[in-house]
């Protein structure tokens, strides 16, 4: 692992100003200090690997750096522009300086994983890599030492393959399936976190709603926007009047 990381480090665009080393972050595209910041060097090495060697970026994954106090958060890319609900990261990466004992930091990354509802955690110091993987049977995490950073893409792909994106339900709701629409508003439309836009039969203008609820005959909603905090301003329609779902956006 050390050889590959050294090779990657040599490829980073590192330059000096006033006897101080800098580089441009591969994700944020901003100048960052490398001198006296050994963890930043490790972060840029891991980002370079994900971007140039994993085969997953940018088509399958999206990367966020220093987001929600996370060193690197890895997200599944949205397959449809109109269906972009809130989602947890599929993996969280915590980087440490070279030589740091990664086992001392397992509790830290476990806390992040539970807070973010993420199934995969990675601790990396440039030489060693610890994988924390959530069990599919329960909420426990197992800790595994990986020998090669090249094992990471297959692990991420495994998670991508089993992430339930609700894409099939969205497609059915776009094709007039009111049961799929009810399933989606129950999951994403209960509050004002998502903008759910839909059409009703006989109406040309789309409606964007939130605070959805329903009973056996009617679906209730509040208009998203300036009215979204006034849950008393309620509207409703019958199931049979539903035409199609247009979008769900976080």
N, C-alpha and C positions, 0 to 999 in steps of 0.2 A: 504493500500500500504506500509506503514511504517513497518509493521510486516514482510512482505515478504522480503523487502530490508534488514532488520536486519538479517533475517535468511540467506540470500545470503552472506552478509558481513562476517558472522561467518564461511562460507565455503571457503572463499578466502584464499589462501596460503599467509598469512602475517607473516613476520618474522622480527626480530630486528638485527641490526648491529650498534654497537657504539651508543646505545640508540635511534636509528632512525628506523622507520618502513619502510619496503620495501615489494614489491610483484612482481610477474612476470606477465606482461601483458598477458591476455588470448588470444590476437590476435598476438601481435608482438613477444611474447616469449622473451622479454628482461626485465631485472630488472628495476623497476621504483620506485621512491620515493612516499610513501604514507603520511608520516609526513609532515605537513604544506602544503599539496596539497589536500584540501578537494574535489575538483572537480575530481581528479583522482580516489578517492574512489567511487564516484558516477558513473564514467565511467565504472569501473571494475564491479560494481553491474549490470549495464545495459547490459554489454557484457556477463556476466555470465547468465543472464536471456535469452538473445537471443540464446546463445550457448546450454544451458541445459534445457530450459523450453519452448521455442517457437515452437519446432517441425519443424522449417524451416531450421535450420543449421545442416549440411553443404549441404544438397541435393538441397535446393531451393534458398538459399541466400549465398552471400559472404560478408564478413565484412572487411572494411579498417579503420584503426585508424590513426588520425592526417594526413589525406590525403587531399591535396588541401585546407589546413587550416580548415578542418572539423573534429570535435571531433570523430564522427563515421559516416561513409558512408555505406549504405546498398545497395548492388547490387543484381540483379537477376543473378542466376547462368546460364552459358551457357549450353544449352542442347546438343550441338554438338561441338566437338573439332575443326572441320573444319570451323565452323561459329561463329566467335568471334569478332563481330564489336564493335566499340566504342558505349558506352551506358551511359546515365546519371544514377545516383543512384536513386533507387526507393524511398529512404527515407534518410533524413539527421537528425542526432541526435545531439543536442547541450546540454551538461550537465553543470549544475551549482551547486554551493555548497548548502548544506542543509540550508533551510530557505530563500534562495534567492527568491525575487519576480520575477517569470518567465515572467510576462507581460512586464517588463522593457526590455526584450531581444527579443521580437517578431520582431521588425524591423531588428535586426541583422540576425535572421534565415531566415526571408523573403528575405533578400538580397542574402543569400547563395542559397536559393531555386530558385530564378530567375536566378542567375549566372549559376547554375548547371542544370537548367531545370528539377528539381526534383518535383514530385507531393505531397510529404508528408514531413512534418517537425515535429520533436518531441523535445520539451523542457522538461528537467527532472532534478529535484533536490533531488531525493530520497524520497520525500513525495508527491510532486505535479507533474502532467504531463499535458502539453498543447499540443494538436495535431493541426497542421496547415495543412489543406487539400485543395488541388486545385480543383476548380469546373470543372466538365467535360464539362460545357457549355461555360465557359470563363476562363480567366487567373486569376481570383480572388481567394484568399485563405480565408477559414473560420477558425475561432479559436474555439476550443472545449476543455473544461476541462474534462479529463478522471479521473474516480475514481479508476480504477484498471490498473496496468501495464499488467495484464493478457489479457486486450483488444487489446494490440498491435499486437499479431500474426494474428488475424482475419483481422485487418486493412491492414497489410502488404500482407496477402494472397489475399485480394481484389484487391490490386494494381498488384500483380503478375499475376492474372487471366486476367487482361485487357491490360497488356503490349503487344504491337504488336512486336514480335520478328522477323517477316519476315521469320520465319522458313519454312512455307509452300512454299514461293517463292523460297527459297534456295533449298528445296528438288526438286521442279520442274525444276530448272535450272541444278541441278545435273543429271536430266533425260532428257537432250537435249531440254528443253523449252527455246528458245532464247528470247521470250518475257519476261519471268521471269528474265533472265540474264540482259536484258536491264533495267528492273525495278531496279535491285539491283545495277548495275554500276552507274545508275543515282543517286541513293541514297548514295552509299558508295564509288564509284570509280571516282568521279569527280576530286579529288585531290590525293596527295600521302600519305594521312592519313592511308589508308587501302591497304594491299597487296591482290589483286584479282588474283587468279590462276585458269587457265582454259585450256582446250584442244581444238584443232581444228581438224577437220576430216583430215585424211591422215598424221597427225603428231604424233610422239610418245612422244616427249618431251613436258611437260607442259610449259605454258607461264605465267609469273607473271607480271601484268601490273598495270598502274595507269593513271591518267589524261584521263579517258575515255570520248569519245563523240561519237555521231552517227548521221546518217541521214537516209534517206529512204532505202538505199541499203547497206551502210558500217558501221562498228563499228571501231573506231579509238582508239589507245592507245599508251602509252609510256612504255617502259620496266622499271619495278620497279628496284631500286637500283642505281648503279652509273650513269645510264642514266636518272633517274627520274626527275632531275632538267633541263634536256635539252628537253624541250617540242617540239623542232624542230625535234628531232629524233622520228618521228611518224611512226607507222605501222597501217595497217588496214586489215580487212577481211570482206567477205560478210556474211550476216546473215545465209545463207544456209551452210556455212562452220563451223559454231559453233557446237562443239561436246558436251561438258559438262563443267559445273563449278566444280572446285575442292574445293576451299576454299576462304573465305574472312576473313582476320585476321587484327586486329588493331595493 
